[in-house]
Amino acid sequence: MITKDLYEERKELRNLVREFTRNEIVPHLDEWEKRGEVPRELHKKAAELDLLGIGFEHGDLLDTVVLTEEIIQSGGSSGLIAALCTHGIAIPHIWQSGNEDLIERFAKPAIRGEKIGSLAVTEPDAGSDVANIKTKAVRDGDHYIVNGTKTFITSGIRADFVTTAVRTGEPGYQGISLLVIEDGFTRRKLDKMGWHCSDTAELHFDDVRVPAKNLVGEENQGFVQIMRQFQVERITMAVEAYATAQRALDLTVEWTRNRETFGKPLIKRQVVSHKLAEMAQKIDLARTYTREVAARISRGEDCVTEVCFAKNAAVETCAQVVDAAVQLHGGMGYMRESEVERHYRDARILGIGGGASEVMTELAARRLGFA
């Protein structure tokens, strides 16, 4: 059983991330939200503190949990995490392949903040149905010729390279491979409900020539690589969910302590204090369970079902808490100048990205033998 102490032991990392967030992120986040992206300089500053190397050159999944928690709970956002830490989904397949050439050309520069990477799996006709992707890569000597479209690609506008799922073989999951594509394709920026500081793109590949040496792992083994990494991505999104909920609760507690109505602070009214207690209870349950699952993953255990449970529970908690936070802030909660308004918008994607909640439920049902 994981305990809170295991996370308390990482106080030095937590303090480092808190200071970085308050100094380098919070003062500029509103500006980046309006601009629609974070500056490349932020990646370099994070790299100087070795924050981008967590989970690769040093640290493990539990350190990634602490990083994610503290950025959001110190005033960042899940959108900021998506923009700054896209390498967390762009390079794991490369790192795990052991291909030194790819690691030197793509993974290490991303960790140093010199290059920005993206992961391109989703297509207009294939969201969570990874086995149904149609973007095709045909071998032509020392190159692959790639044709197709990818959509909803995080950091796709700024990306220097894109780890791309392509079809190199027969229909179904057996025919999928991963290729690192650097250029030759077009990009269209997409506007979103939330995550405004995280650029999102649609990518079009029209006879794009990609060196065969950019193949990640073995040909037609991409599905297994993607599914393996999905577990880490999904548990990280669960962390983003309960951390966002905790931040929204903290802001709401402060607001209700200082906001007076009819002669006394809002928090002194039973209906408000009970609502805050309910919010805290849901968050603590989601956090405790998600942390335990993260610890099990770091030990190498098979936790597919539990990851589904953790993501869905944390996402549901977050949705309920941010909604209550806006409600308790009243009119101010509806204003763009209010931080809880941003968390309300940002939270909506968490039940869609990394596998929709319905897909998580179906996967869990299958693993449990219910379907």
C-alpha positions as CSV (number, residue, x, y, z in Angstrom):
1,M,0.0,0.0,0.0
2,I,1.4,3.4,-1.0
3,T,1.5,6.1,1.7
4,K,1.5,9.8,1.7
5,D,5.0,9.7,3.1
6,L,6.4,8.4,-0.2
7,Y,5.3,11.6,-1.8
8,E,6.4,13.7,1.2
9,E,9.9,12.2,0.7
10,R,10.1,14.2,-2.5
11,K,9.8,17.6,-0.8
12,E,12.9,18.9,-2.5
13,L,11.4,18.2,-5.9
14,R,8.1,19.6,-4.9
15,N,9.7,22.8,-3.6
16,L,11.7,23.2,-6.8
17,V,8.6,22.8,-9.0
18,R,6.6,25.1,-6.8
19,E,9.2,27.9,-7.1
20,F,9.6,27.3,-10.8
21,T,5.8,27.5,-11.3
22,R,5.3,30.7,-9.3
23,N,8.3,32.5,-10.8
24,E,8.2,31.3,-14.5
25,I,4.6,30.3,-15.2
26,V,2.0,32.1,-13.1
27,P,3.0,35.7,-14.0
28,H,2.7,34.9,-17.7
29,L,0.0,32.3,-18.0
30,D,-2.8,34.7,-18.9
31,E,-0.6,36.1,-21.7
32,W,0.2,32.6,-23.0
33,E,-3.5,31.7,-22.9
34,K,-4.3,34.7,-25.2
35,R,-1.3,33.9,-27.4
36,G,-2.3,30.3,-27.8
37,E,1.0,28.8,-27.0
38,V,3.9,28.8,-24.5
39,P,7.3,30.1,-25.5
40,R,10.2,27.8,-26.3
41,E,12.2,29.6,-23.7
42,L,10.0,28.0,-21.0
43,H,11.1,24.5,-22.2
44,K,14.7,25.6,-21.8
45,K,14.2,27.0,-18.3
46,A,12.5,23.8,-17.2
47,A,15.3,21.7,-18.7
48,E,17.9,23.8,-16.8
49,L,16.3,22.5,-13.6
50,D,16.3,18.9,-15.0
51,L,12.5,18.9,-14.9
52,L,12.1,17.6,-18.4
53,G,14.4,14.6,-17.7
54,I,12.1,13.2,-15.0
55,G,11.1,9.7,-16.0
56,F,13.8,9.4,-18.6
57,E,17.3,10.4,-17.4
58,H,16.3,10.3,-13.8
59,G,13.4,9.8,-11.5
60,D,10.4,7.6,-12.1
61,L,6.6,7.8,-12.5
62,L,6.1,8.9,-8.9
63,D,8.4,11.9,-9.6
64,T,6.3,12.7,-12.6
65,V,3.2,12.6,-10.4
66,V,4.8,15.1,-8.0
67,L,5.8,17.3,-10.9
68,T,2.2,17.3,-12.3
69,E,0.6,17.8,-9.0
70,E,2.8,20.7,-8.0
71,I,2.6,22.7,-11.3
72,I,-1.2,22.7,-11.2
73,Q,-1.6,23.2,-7.4
74,S,0.9,26.1,-7.5
75,G,-1.1,28.0,-10.0
76,G,-0.4,26.3,-13.4
77,S,-2.9,24.4,-15.3
78,S,-3.5,21.1,-17.1
79,G,-3.2,23.0,-20.4
80,L,0.2,24.2,-19.3
81,I,1.2,20.7,-18.5
82,A,0.1,19.6,-22.0
83,A,2.2,22.3,-23.6
84,L,5.3,22.0,-21.5
85,C,5.4,18.3,-21.1
86,T,4.4,17.0,-24.5
87,H,7.7,15.2,-24.6
88,G,6.2,12.9,-22.0
89,I,4.1,11.4,-24.8
90,A,6.4,12.1,-27.8
91,I,9.6,10.4,-26.7
92,P,8.8,7.4,-24.4
93,H,8.5,5.0,-27.4
94,I,11.9,6.3,-28.7
95,W,13.5,6.0,-25.3
96,Q,12.2,2.5,-24.7
97,S,13.3,1.3,-28.2
98,G,16.9,1.7,-27.2
99,N,17.8,3.1,-30.7
100,E,20.7,5.3,-29.9
101,D,20.5,7.3,-33.1
102,L,16.9,8.3,-32.5
103,I,17.5,9.0,-28.8
104,E,20.4,11.3,-29.7
105,R,18.6,13.1,-32.5
106,F,15.2,13.5,-30.8
107,A,14.7,12.3,-27.2
108,K,17.8,14.0,-25.7
109,P,17.2,17.4,-27.5
110,A,13.6,17.3,-26.2
111,I,14.8,16.7,-22.6
112,R,17.3,19.6,-23.0
113,G,14.4,21.8,-24.1
114,E,16.1,22.3,-27.5
115,K,13.4,20.5,-29.5
116,I,9.6,20.2,-29.1
117,G,8.1,16.8,-29.9
118,S,4.5,15.7,-30.5
119,L,2.7,12.4,-30.7
120,A,0.3,11.9,-33.6
121,V,-2.1,9.0,-33.3
122,T,-5.6,10.4,-33.6
123,E,-7.2,10.7,-37.0
124,P,-10.5,12.3,-38.1
125,D,-12.1,8.8,-38.4
126,A,-10.1,7.1,-35.7
127,G,-10.0,8.6,-32.2
128,S,-9.7,6.0,-29.4
129,D,-9.9,3.2,-32.1
130,V,-6.1,3.1,-32.7
131,A,-6.3,-0.2,-34.6
132,N,-8.3,1.6,-37.3
133,I,-5.8,4.3,-38.3
134,K,-5.5,4.9,-42.0
135,T,-2.4,7.1,-42.4
136,K,-0.3,5.0,-44.7
137,A,3.5,4.6,-44.9
138,V,4.8,2.7,-47.9
139,R,8.5,1.6,-48.0
140,D,10.4,3.1,-50.9
141,G,14.1,2.1,-50.7
142,D,15.6,3.9,-47.7
143,H,12.5,5.9,-47.1
144,Y,8.8,5.6,-46.3
145,I,6.2,7.6,-48.3
146,V,3.5,8.8,-45.9
147,N,0.0,9.9,-46.8
148,G,-2.9,10.7,-44.4
149,T,-4.2,13.1,-41.8
150,K,-3.8,13.4,-38.0
151,T,-5.9,15.6,-35.8
152,F,-6.1,17.0,-32.3
153,I,-2.3,16.9,-32.1
154,T,-1.0,18.6,-28.9
155,S,2.0,20.9,-29.7
156,G,1.5,20.1,-33.3
157,I,2.1,23.7,-34.4
158,R,5.4,24.1,-32.6
159,A,6.7,20.6,-32.9
160,D,10.1,20.0,-34.4
161,F,9.3,16.3,-34.8
162,V,6.2,14.2,-34.6
163,T,6.2,10.5,-33.4
164,T,3.5,9.3,-35.8
165,A,1.4,6.2,-35.9
166,V,1.2,4.9,-39.5
167,R,-0.1,1.8,-41.3
168,T,2.8,-0.2,-42.7
169,G,1.0,-3.5,-42.9
170,E,-2.4,-5.3,-43.0
171,P,-5.6,-3.8,-41.5
172,G,-6.0,-3.9,-37.8
173,Y,-3.6,-3.6,-34.9
174,Q,-1.0,-5.9,-36.5
175,G,-0.1,-3.4,-39.2
176,I,0.8,-0.3,-37.3
177,S,4.3,1.2,-36.9
178,L,5.7,4.4,-35.4
179,L,7.7,6.9,-37.5
180,V,9.4,10.1,-36.4
181,I,8.5,12.7,-39.0
182,E,10.4,16.0,-39.0
183,D,9.1,18.0,-41.9
184,G,7.4,18.0,-45.3
185,F,3.8,18.1,-43.9
186,T,1.3,20.9,-43.5
187,R,-0.3,22.1,-40.2
188,R,-3.5,23.8,-39.4
189,K,-4.0,25.3,-36.0
190,L,-7.2,24.3,-34.2
191,D,-9.2,26.5,-31.8
192,K,-10.5,24.8,-28.6
193,M,-12.8,25.2,-25.6
194,G,-9.9,25.0,-23.2
195,W,-6.2,24.4,-22.9
196,H,-5.7,27.7,-24.7
197,C,-2.0,27.9,-23.9
198,S,-1.4,24.5,-25.5
199,D,-1.3,24.7,-29.3
200,T,-3.2,21.9,-31.1
201,A,-3.0,21.1,-34.8
202,E,-4.3,19.1,-37.7
203,L,-1.5,17.6,-39.7
204,H,-1.7,16.6,-43.4
205,F,0.9,14.2,-45.0
206,D,0.9,14.3,-48.8
207,D,3.7,12.0,-50.2
208,V,6.0,12.9,-47.3
209,R,9.3,11.2,-47.6
210,V,10.6,9.9,-44.2
211,P,14.0,8.2,-43.8
212,A,13.5,4.5,-42.9
213,K,16.0,5.0,-40.1
214,N,13.3,7.1,-38.3
215,L,11.3,3.9,-37.7
216,V,10.8,3.4,-33.9
217,G,11.2,-0.2,-32.9
218,E,10.2,-2.9,-35.3
219,E,7.9,-2.5,-38.2
220,N,4.2,-3.4,-37.5
221,Q,4.8,-3.4,-33.7
222,G,3.6,0.1,-33.1
223,F,0.2,-0.9,-31.6
224,V,1.9,-2.6,-28.7
225,Q,4.2,0.4,-28.1
226,I,1.3,2.8,-28.1
227,M,-0.9,0.7,-25.7
228,R,2.0,0.3,-23.3
229,Q,2.6,4.0,-23.1
230,F,-1.2,4.7,-22.8
231,Q,-1.2,3.4,-19.3
232,V,1.3,6.1,-18.2
233,E,-0.5,8.8,-20.2
234,R,-3.8,7.9,-18.6
235,I,-2.6,7.8,-15.1
236,T,-0.9,11.2,-15.6
237,M,-4.2,12.6,-16.8
238,A,-5.8,11.2,-13.7
239,V,-3.2,13.1,-11.7
240,E,-4.0,16.3,-13.7
241,A,-7.7,15.8,-12.8
242,Y,-7.4,15.5,-9.1
243,A,-4.7,18.2,-8.9
244,T,-7.0,20.6,-10.8
245,A,-9.8,19.7,-8.4
246,Q,-7.5,20.4,-5.5
247,R,-6.5,23.8,-6.9
248,A,-10.1,24.7,-7.5
249,L,-11.0,23.7,-4.0
250,D,-8.1,25.7,-2.5
251,L,-9.2,28.8,-4.5
252,T,-12.8,28.3,-3.4
253,V,-12.0,27.9,0.3
254,E,-10.1,31.2,0.1
255,W,-12.9,32.9,-1.7
256,T,-15.6,31.7,0.7
257,R,-13.6,32.8,3.7
258,N,-13.2,36.3,2.3
259,R,-16.5,36.8,0.6
260,E,-19.2,38.1,3.0
261,T,-23.0,37.9,2.3
262,F,-25.7,39.1,4.6
263,G,-23.2,39.9,7.4
264,K,-21.0,36.8,7.5
265,P,-18.5,34.9,5.4
266,L,-19.9,32.4,2.9
267,I,-17.9,29.6,4.5
268,K,-19.9,30.1,7.8
269,R,-23.1,28.9,6.0
270,Q,-23.7,25.2,6.4
271,V,-24.7,24.6,2.8
272,V,-21.3,26.0,1.8
273,S,-19.2,24.3,4.4
274,H,-20.8,21.0,3.6
275,K,-20.2,21.4,-0.1
276,L,-16.5,22.1,0.5
277,A,-16.3,19.0,2.7
278,E,-17.9,16.9,0.0
279,M,-15.4,18.3,-2.6
280,A,-12.4,17.6,-0.3
281,Q,-13.7,14.0,0.3
282,K,-14.0,13.2,-3.4
283,I,-10.5,14.7,-4.1
284,D,-8.9,12.7,-1.4
285,L,-10.4,9.5,-2.6
286,A,-9.4,10.1,-6.2
287,R,-5.8,11.1,-5.2
288,T,-5.3,8.2,-2.8
289,Y,-6.4,5.6,-5.4
290,T,-4.5,7.2,-8.3
291,R,-1.3,7.4,-6.3
292,E,-1.6,3.8,-5.4
293,V,-2.1,2.7,-9.0
294,A,0.9,4.9,-10.1
295,A,3.0,3.1,-7.5
296,R,1.9,-0.3,-8.8
297,I,2.7,0.8,-12.4
298,S,6.2,1.9,-11.3
299,R,6.7,-1.6,-9.8
300,G,5.9,-3.1,-13.2
301,E,2.5,-4.5,-12.3
302,D,-0.3,-5.0,-14.8
303,C,-2.8,-2.4,-13.9
304,V,-4.9,-1.8,-17.0
305,T,-8.2,-2.1,-15.2
306,E,-7.1,0.0,-12.3
307,V,-5.8,2.7,-14.6
308,C,-9.2,2.9,-16.2
309,F,-10.8,3.2,-12.8
310,A,-8.4,5.8,-11.7
311,K,-8.8,8.0,-14.7
312,N,-12.6,7.8,-14.7
313,A,-12.9,8.4,-11.0
314,A,-10.4,11.4,-11.0
315,V,-12.1,12.9,-14.1
316,E,-15.6,12.6,-12.6
317,T,-14.3,14.2,-9.3
318,C,-12.7,17.0,-11.2
319,A,-15.8,17.7,-13.3
320,Q,-17.9,17.9,-10.1
321,V,-15.4,20.0,-8.2
322,V,-14.7,22.6,-10.8
323,D,-18.4,23.0,-11.4
324,A,-19.0,23.6,-7.7
325,A,-16.1,26.0,-7.6
326,V,-17.6,28.2,-10.3
327,Q,-21.0,28.0,-8.6
328,L,-19.5,29.1,-5.2
329,H,-17.6,31.9,-6.8
330,G,-20.9,33.2,-8.1
331,G,-20.6,35.8,-10.9
332,M,-16.9,36.1,-10.5
333,G,-16.5,32.4,-11.3
334,Y,-17.9,33.0,-14.7
335,M,-15.3,35.7,-15.5
336,R,-12.2,35.1,-17.6
337,E,-10.2,36.9,-14.9
338,S,-11.1,34.1,-12.4
339,E,-8.7,31.2,-12.3
340,V,-11.5,28.7,-11.6
341,E,-13.1,29.7,-14.9
342,R,-9.9,28.5,-16.7
343,H,-9.9,25.2,-14.7
344,Y,-13.6,24.7,-15.6
345,R,-12.8,24.9,-19.3
346,D,-9.6,23.0,-19.2
347,A,-11.1,20.1,-17.2
348,R,-13.5,19.1,-20.0
349,I,-10.9,17.5,-22.2
350,L,-9.7,15.2,-19.4
351,G,-12.6,12.8,-20.0
352,I,-11.9,12.7,-23.7
353,G,-8.1,12.8,-24.1
354,G,-6.0,9.6,-23.6
355,G,-9.1,7.5,-24.1
356,A,-12.6,8.7,-23.5
357,S,-14.4,7.8,-20.3
358,E,-16.7,5.4,-22.1
359,V,-13.7,3.7,-23.7
360,M,-12.1,3.3,-20.2
361,T,-15.3,1.7,-18.9
362,E,-15.6,-0.7,-21.9
363,L,-11.9,-1.7,-21.5
364,A,-12.3,-2.3,-17.8
365,A,-15.5,-4.4,-18.5
366,R,-13.6,-6.5,-20.9
367,R,-10.6,-7.0,-18.6
368,L,-13.0,-8.1,-15.8
369,G,-14.8,-10.5,-18.1
370,F,-18.0,-8.6,-18.1
371,A,-18.1,-8.0,-21.9
